[in-house]
Amino acid sequence: MCLHSSGSKNRVAVAAGSPDHTTLIAAIKAAGLVQALEGKGPFTFFCATNAAFNKLPEGTVAELLKPENKAMLTKILTYHLVPGKLTAKGYKKWSWRCLK
């Protein structure tokens, strides 16, 4: 899932409305990225689903959500954040650098 602003809803509100992205929302909050993702873009956030997080080794997510691992979690999440509004229709033209 690529996350963009949707009408009056910001990116975080859109993801928070999805039952498949509860782990991602917890990670965004733990990393302190809510305000950044609610900010003005354009940018695209490639969202992992709960199923994707569940494929990580047991305990990985719990460890990353700890306050002492905030910097590592932030680095991982911002690796999935790129400038511009990227769509599947124009994927062959994609050329970007991550906002990390």
CORKA-V229926 format. One record per residue. PSI is psi in whole degrees, -180 to 180 (none if undefined). OMEGA is omega in radians with two decimals (* if undefined). Layout:
PSI & OMEGA
PSI & OMEGA
//
This chain:
130 & 2.98
134 & -3.07
121 & 3.07
169 & 3.00
149 & -3.11
98 & -3.14
-123 & -3.11
-9 & 3.14
139 & 3.06
174 & -3.05
-42 & -3.11
-41 & 3.12
-38 & 3.12
-49 & -3.14
-38 & -3.13
-24 & 3.12
-1 & -3.11
123 & 3.10
-13 & 3.13
-1 & -3.07
26 & -3.12
-37 & 3.11
-41 & 3.11
-44 & -3.14
-41 & 3.08
-40 & 3.13
-42 & 3.11
-44 & 3.12
-44 & -3.12
-32 & -3.14
-9 & -3.12
30 & -3.07
4 & -3.10
-52 & -3.09
-41 & 3.14
-42 & -3.11
-22 & 3.07
-10 & -3.07
176 & -3.11
140 & 3.13
-141 & 0.14
144 & 2.97
164 & -3.11
136 & 3.11
119 & 3.11
112 & -2.98
131 & 3.02
142 & 3.10
169 & 3.06
-38 & 3.13
-39 & 3.11
-45 & 3.10
-35 & -3.13
-16 & 3.12
-10 & 3.09
155 & 3.09
145 & -3.11
133 & 3.10
-13 & -3.09
-50 & -3.10
-46 & 3.13
-40 & 3.13
-43 & -3.14
-28 & -3.11
-8 & 3.12
142 & -3.12
-35 & -3.11
-11 & 3.13
18 & -3.11
-43 & -3.11
-42 & 3.14
-43 & 3.12
-43 & 3.11
-43 & 3.13
-44 & 3.14
-47 & -3.10
-42 & -3.11
-18 & 3.03
-24 & -3.13
11 & -3.10
122 & -3.11
151 & 3.13
147 & 3.09
164 & 3.09
101 & -3.11
135 & 3.12
159 & 3.11
-33 & -3.12
-37 & -3.09
22 & -3.01
-29 & -3.12
-19 & -3.13
-2 & -3.06
132 & 3.02
115 & -3.05
172 & 2.98
149 & -3.13
151 & 3.11
67 & -3.12
none & *
//
